[in-house]
Amino acid sequence: MEPESEAKFFQTVLRCVADGVFTIDREWRITSFNRAAEKIIGISRERAIGQPCRDIFRANICEGACTLRQTIETGTPVIGTAVTILDAAGNRKPISISTAILRDRQGNIVGGVETFRDLTMIEQPLGWDDLWDHAKLQRELSTPICLDESIHSADDARKAIEMHAGRIINIKLGRVGGFTSARAVHDLCRENNIPVWCGGMLESGIGRAHNIALSSLPGFTLPGDVSASQRYWKQDIIDPEVTVSAQ
């Protein structure tokens, strides 16, 4: 495979990976930053590229116990270490990280790669109609389960809450049937101290505007799928297009 084709191949793979992935050079500056990393951290690829990784992640290990530095210095990969970072909004977020060395074709170390997984929640690990086993699983886990496809109405949410089938609920306008139902699910969750977040799909700016409105309700305390128009569209059908910043 030619170098240019190889680079395009790996960029395509990185875009499809559910875990966050970034690479750094020998100066600790970020050289790649995939789509999942953007979502977990809340920072765009354009903003992250070229920045010192410690300025983007602000992890509790950055100053004295950086696992990526240890991997590059010792040659030993790290698998599944739990750390805490600060996202773009300044919220503490638990993640699990794994690290490895990057080498060129001659075997020289040119940097490192880190993959990371959001441990804030486990989203819908079982079937959409399986509240019973979700409840059994949640009793065994300290990490909250987030119910997504299981929730189609306020009554579904009520059953899930009463069964302790999860500690977080995702609300998608299309899945629950519009604003009236979404507001009812939101209100029920707020009464029971269940955090909610807004789920998105492949919306144009019109659909994205509805998600923004829904996310303004007080119970939406977790970051949701309210992304910029440019994430999916070269040109959106609304003007101005949706833009997202860390502020």
Backbone hydrogen bonds, N-H to C=O, Kabsch-Sander energy under -0.5 kcal/mol:
donor,donor_aa,acceptor,acceptor_aa,energy
6,E,2,E,-3.1
7,A,3,P,-2.4
8,K,4,E,-1.9
9,F,5,S,-2.3
10,F,6,E,-2.3
11,Q,7,A,-2.1
12,T,8,K,-2.0
13,V,9,F,-2.1
14,L,10,F,-2.6
15,R,11,Q,-1.8
16,C,12,T,-1.0
16,C,13,V,-0.8
17,V,13,V,-0.9
17,V,14,L,-0.7
20,G,116,F,-2.4
22,F,114,E,-2.2
23,T,32,S,-1.5
24,I,112,G,-2.5
25,D,29,R,-1.8
28,W,25,D,-1.7
30,I,51,Q,-2.6
31,T,23,T,-2.9
32,S,23,T,-1.1
34,N,21,V,-2.4
38,E,34,N,-1.8
39,K,35,R,-1.9
40,I,36,A,-2.6
41,I,37,A,-2.5
42,G,38,E,-2.4
43,I,38,E,-0.5
48,A,44,S,-2.0
49,I,45,R,-2.6
50,G,30,I,-3.1
51,Q,48,A,-2.2
53,C,28,W,-2.2
55,D,52,P,-1.3
56,I,52,P,-0.9
56,I,53,C,-0.6
57,F,53,C,-2.5
58,R,54,R,-1.5
60,N,84,T,-2.3
62,C,59,A,-1.2
65,A,61,I,-1.5
70,Q,66,C,-2.0
71,T,67,T,-2.2
72,I,68,L,-2.2
73,E,69,R,-2.5
74,T,70,Q,-2.4
75,G,71,T,-2.7
78,V,99,T,-1.1
81,T,97,I,-2.6
83,V,95,I,-2.6
85,I,93,K,-2.5
86,L,57,F,-1.8
87,D,85,I,-0.5
87,D,91,N,-2.5
88,A,41,I,-2.8
90,G,87,D,-2.1
93,K,85,I,-2.6
95,I,83,V,-2.6
96,S,117,R,-2.2
97,I,81,T,-2.9
98,S,115,T,-2.4
99,T,78,V,-2.2
100,A,113,V,-2.0
102,L,111,G,-2.5
104,D,108,N,-2.3
107,G,104,D,-1.9
110,V,102,L,-2.6
111,G,102,L,-1.2
112,G,24,I,-1.5
113,V,100,A,-2.6
114,E,22,F,-2.7
115,T,98,S,-2.5
116,F,20,G,-2.6
117,R,96,S,-2.3
119,L,94,P,-2.9
122,I,144,P,-2.2
123,E,121,M,-0.5
124,Q,122,I,-0.6
124,Q,146,C,-3.4
130,D,127,G,-1.6
134,H,130,D,-1.5
135,A,131,L,-2.4
136,K,132,W,-2.0
137,L,133,D,-2.6
138,Q,134,H,-2.8
139,R,135,A,-1.5
140,E,136,K,-0.6
140,E,137,L,-1.3
141,L,137,L,-0.6
141,L,138,Q,-1.0
146,C,122,I,-2.7
147,L,145,I,-0.5
147,L,168,I,-2.4
151,I,148,D,-1.8
152,H,150,S,-0.8
157,A,153,S,-1.9
158,R,154,A,-2.5
159,K,155,D,-2.3
160,A,156,D,-2.4
161,I,157,A,-2.5
162,E,158,R,-2.6
163,M,159,K,-2.0
164,H,160,A,-0.6
164,H,161,I,-0.8
165,A,160,A,-2.6
167,R,145,I,-1.9
168,I,145,I,-1.6
169,I,195,P,-2.0
170,N,147,L,-2.8
171,I,197,W,-2.6
172,K,170,N,-0.5
176,V,172,K,-2.2
177,G,173,L,-1.3
178,G,173,L,-2.5
182,A,178,G,-2.3
183,R,179,F,-2.9
184,A,180,T,-1.8
185,V,181,S,-2.3
186,H,182,A,-2.6
187,D,183,R,-2.8
188,L,184,A,-2.1
189,C,185,V,-2.5
190,R,186,H,-2.5
191,E,187,D,-2.1
192,N,188,L,-1.1
193,N,190,R,-1.3
194,I,189,C,-3.0
196,V,219,G,-1.4
197,W,169,I,-1.4
199,G,171,I,-2.2
199,G,197,W,-0.5
203,E,201,M,-1.5
208,R,204,S,-2.5
209,A,205,G,-2.0
210,H,206,I,-1.3
211,N,207,G,-1.7
212,I,208,R,-2.2
213,A,209,A,-2.1
214,L,210,H,-2.4
215,S,211,N,-2.5
216,S,212,I,-0.7
216,S,213,A,-0.9
217,L,214,L,-1.8
220,F,217,L,-1.6
221,T,196,V,-0.6
221,T,219,G,-1.7
222,L,196,V,-1.3
225,D,198,C,-2.8
226,V,224,G,-1.2
227,S,225,D,-1.0
229,S,242,V,-2.4
231,R,228,A,-1.5
232,Y,229,S,-1.4
233,W,229,S,-2.6
